[in-house]
Each structure stands twice: as structure tokens, then as C-alpha cells.
Amino acid sequence: MVSSSNNAVNQDIRADFPILAQAVHGQPLVYLDNAATTQKPKAVLDAMCRYYTTVNSNIHRGVHSLSQQATTAHEEARETVRGFINAAETEEIIFTRGTTESINLLAQCFNLPQGGTVLLSPMEHHSNLVPWQEAVARQGGRLAYIPLTADLQIDLAAAEHLLAQGPALLAIAHVSNVLGRINPVEELIRMAHAHNVPVLVDGAQAVAHLPVDVQALDCDFYCFSGHKMYAPMGIGVLYGKKRLLEALPPYQFGGEMIAEVHLHESTYNRLPFKFEAGTPAVAEAICLAEAIRYIQALGFDTIQTHDRALVEAATAGLTDLGGIDLYAADGPKCGVVSFNVQGAHHYDVGVLLDQMGIAVRTGHHCAQPLMETLGISGTVRASFAVYNTLEE
């Protein structure tokens, strides 16, 4: 259990999130769907309002004051993101609409050799699977999968064997959105690089829970979404090592990614703008930086301690109830408890919980291959954030 002082801190945090004060079906809202999207603190909401009421303007190339202010704020946000994940240069931070677009960008632009293999795991979100299905179909490659162990962890011995065969890319989730499993990405990256295999890490479920240092990880690409870390929807990040991003062709064309345009030829802008065609989500980028500052003010030591307490309490409570099937209950995990009630459909459980004011996610969670591996159609997923309490 947490101490009374920690409870007081948690209540202070909850006060930062106005949406939590409401009732649903006459019951206090208990929001346990944070792996789908997190709620937004007042600091982020205020930043959005402040941008549109004082600065709103299109960025880059504008000479007037508002455009200059907006451009500065946007590029300062890029620097905040760089520092948050410890990228070497701001040029390595590409703003996208979210993790899905970040992965699609890579899948569209990555030069897969004829017959080349993209190596995945069965626990990948559809957004880190379907783009690669399309890429290998388009370029004449194939997919391969690292099997899971009986306790639903990556089989490292099998991974070593598959990486030794020289796939073109390893694409792996940092944290499973269904199981909350923290995958051993450091070890996988080390093994992959020993065989000259580049690595993409899907960090959508990690960045709100774990400190991420892309230079220490030595990953080649890292993707995440703002809306899963207290920022607005519609903003995300693709990090890539500069030399690798420079070698990729543009993803979309027009607007800021242009250097010069003539009637029959064009030249393209430098990084990061080469991959940011059109008007960017300026306010959302600024709010992402605000969300990062909010997380940094709390500190990952506090966040991880709280997260472990919630996961352990939920796991123990469900176990004590009996008649519950828990998935990946043991081992390294964060943020998620996934379960089924024996004899009840997960959808029905979700509807009943909603009547009690409790928001959870039910279904296959965009991870149907994992459900097939588990031999089920879906689960009930409770997922946690900094504002959730042990009482909830």
C-alpha cells in the first residue's frame, strides 16, 4: 500500500486533470483505459488555448511576428523531445501524427532488399505489423516472428538464431499494449547489431512509464505518440539516427519538405523537414513539450514506483477474487493488467464495468496475432496512469 503522504500527492496530481472530476452513469469516473489514450493535465490544455489565442500562425518562412513566435515555439518543442529521449541532434526528431504514421513512414521508405526479411514478434500492435506486411508484399520480402516463451516473454535464444540469419530489420514493441510486458530491447538491439541488423522500437506504450535514452539503447529508430503520454491526439515522433534518415527518400511531398521547385524537377529540404510535408500540428507539438515537462516534473522514479504499486495491487486483487484468467501476470511489465472473467465474454464485462463508472478496454486491442497465440478472442484490459489510485 502507498503511504498517506503518497495518497496526498496522488490527489494533487488528480486535481491537474479536470476530466476526472465527472461522474459516469451516476458513479465517479474511474478511468483505466490509459493504454488507449491518457487524459490531459491543465498545463497541456492551457498551452493549447494559449497558442490559439496568442500565437496562432503558420510556421517557417513567415517574416511577421506571429509566424516567428510560432516557429520558435515549434522548434523549441523539438528540442524538448530531443532531450526527453536523449537523441544526439534535433535533426533526428521527426514530428508525425503518431506511432502509426511513424511506422508507416519507415515501411514506405525503407529499402527492403529482394527476398529480405522483417523480423517481428507475435505481440506487435497491428500498427507495427500491417505496414510491414504491405512492405514485404510490395518489395518481394517476407516476415518472420520471434516466438514467445510459455510465460509470454520474447524467446531470446530463438531471437539470436533468427537474427543470425540476417534479416533486413527487427521491429519490436518496447512494451506490449496487451500484456504490459517490458521486452528486453537492450539485449535484442545488441544481438541485432552484432549481425548488422537495424532495429525499430515501437515505444508507444513505454514513454509514459519508463525513461527512454535512445543513445544508450543504440536503437536505430524509435516511435511514440503524444496522446498516450498526456499530450493531445495528432502528434507523434519518429526518432532515427541521422545517417539512416538522410539515406531514406521522402515520405510525402509538398510544403516544408521542399527546398526548390522548378517546372520539371525539385530538390528537397534537409532533416528533419524532409519528412514533414505540409502544415505541421504546431499547437500539438508545443503541447507535447508541455506534457514532457509535466512528466519530468513528476520524475520517473515516482512514476515507476506508483505504476508498480497499481499493477501489483490489481494483479493480487484479481487473483484473490478467483475465477479470473490473468495474462503475463509475472515477469517484467508496466502499466497494464489484462484478464478475462471465466464464463463471461470480455465485452460484457466491459459494459458492466462502464455501468459502474469504470472505463476499461475490451477486445483484441489491435493485437489479433497475440490473441491467436493465446487461443482467445480478446481480454479485458485495465491500464494505468499517474492519476490512478489504489482505491480505484
C-alpha positions, 0 to 999 in steps of 0.5 A: 500500500502507498503511504498517506503522504503518497495518497496526498500527492496522488490527489494533487496530481488528480486535481491537474486533470479536470476530466476526472472530476465527472461522474459516469452513469451516476458513479465517479469516473474511474478511468483505466483505459490509459493504454488507449489514450491518457487524459490531459493535465491543465498545463497541456490544455492551457498551452493549447488555448494559449497558442490559439489565442496568442500565437496562432500562425503558420510556421517557417518562412513567415517574416511577421511576428506571429509566424516567428513566435510560432516557429520558435515555439515549434522548434523549441518543442523539438528540442524538448523531445530531443532531450526527453529521449536523449537523441544526439541532434534535433535533426533526428526528431521527426514530428508525425501524427503518431506511432502509426504514421511513424511506422508507416513512414519507415515501411514506405521508405525503407529499402527492403532488399529482394527476398529480405526479411522483417523480423517481428514478434507475435505481440506487435500492435497491428500498427507495427505489423500491417505496414510491414506486411504491405512492405514485404508484399510490395518489395518481394520480402517476407516476415518472420516472428520471434516466438514467445516463451510459455510465460509470454516473454520474447524467446531470446535464444530463438531471437539470436538464431533468427537474427543470425540469419540476417534479416533486413530489420527487427521491429519490436514493441518496447512494451506490449499494449496487451500484456504490459510486458517490458521486452528486453530491447537492450539485449535484442538491439545488441544481438541485432547489431552484432549481425548488422541488423537495424532495429525499430522500437515501437515505444508507444506504450513505454514513454509514459512509464519508463525513461527512454535514452535512445543513445544508450539503447543504440536503437536505430529508430524509435516511435511514440505518440503524444496522446498516450503520454498526456499530450493531445491526439495528432502528434507523434515522433519518429526518432532515427539516427541521422545517417539512416534518415538522410539515406531514406527518400521522402515520405510525402511531398509538398510544403516544408519538405521542399527546398526548390521547385522548378517546372520539371524537377525539385530538390528537397529540404534537409532533416528533419523537414524532409519528412514533414510535408505540409502544415505541421500540428504546431499547437500539438507539438508545443503541447507535447513539450508541455506534457514532457515537462509535466512528466519530468516534473513528476520524475520517473522514479515516482512514476515507476514506483506508483505504476508498480504499486497499481499493477501489483495491487490489481494483479493480487486483487484479481487473483484473490477474487478467483475465477479470473484468467490473468495474462503475463501476470509475472515477469517484467511489465508496466502499466497494464493488467489484462484478464478475462472473467471465466464464463463471461465474454470480455465485452460484457464485462466491459459494459458492466464495468462502464455501468459502474463508472469504470472505463476499461478496454475490451477486445483484441486491442489491435493485437489479433496475432497475440490473441491467436497465440493465446487461443482467445478472442480478446481480454479485458484490459485495465491500464494505468496512469499517474492519476490512478489510485489504489482505491480505484 
